[in-house]
Amino acid sequence: MLSYQQTLDFVNYLMSKDPHYPAWSESEEYKDLTQRNEAGNPIWYLILKKPEPFYDAYLEFKAKGTR
């Protein structure tokens, strides 16, 4: 799991690589009716259909020795 700072650094890396990076993959919303938040609403998840570009970018990010 990435820390808050590592996540921020990775997102900044993605934006510097390609400002349109969120469009690298189609996504699908999933509502989990078995889990609820504090307000009692179902928890929503965003599922990437093709995570490989993000994983490849993460490997590049880690290889550069950033935090």
NUSENU-621899 format. One record per residue (C-alpha): x, y, z. Coordinates in steps of 0.001 Angstrom, whole numbers, padded with zeros to 6 digits, always signed. Example, Ala and Ser with C-alpha at 12.3 -4.5 7.8 and 13.67 -1.06 7.14 Angstrom:
2
+012300-004500+007800
+013670-001060+007140
end
This chain:
67
+000000+000000+000000
+001257+003456-000867
+001438+006192+001719
-000376+009458+001102
+002897+011100-000002
+003809+008209-002325
+000346+008360-003902
+000679+012100-004411
+004139+011655-005939
+002860+008917-008251
-000110+011001-009422
+002222+013936-010062
+004466+011571-012028
+001488+010393-014090
+000435+013978-014805
+003959+014907-015893
+004055+011851-018161
+000614+012444-019708
-001951+014922-018340
-004699+012772-019850
-003641+009648-017934
-007088+009000-016375
-008305+008129-019885
-005718+005332-020222
-008343+002799-019233
-012088+002415-019333
-013665+002057-015949
-016790+000578-014482
-018594+001616-011310
-019543-001075-008836
-021877-000591-005885
-021235-002984-002990
-024571-003494-001260
-022950-005598+001468
-020855-002695+002821
-022120+000702+003900
-020493+003987+004840
-021212+005945+008032
-024327+007496+006460
-025667+004027+005608
-025130+004346+001859
-023598+001504-000195
-019891+001859-000935
-018974+002562-004562
-015820+001281-006260
-014271+002283-009554
-012876-000727-011407
-010306-000263-014172
-010825-002572-017128
-007205-002325-018380
-004872-001522-015472
-001674-002481-017329
-000740+001080-018429
-000976+002247-014813
+001076-000696-013568
+003741-000130-016224
+003906+003562-015257
+004183+002556-011599
+007141+000288-012390
+008825+003184-014215
+008069+005469-011273
+009621+003024-008803
+012642+002426-011037
+013427+006139-010985
+013927+005789-007232
+011263+008225-006195
+010226+007825-002599
end
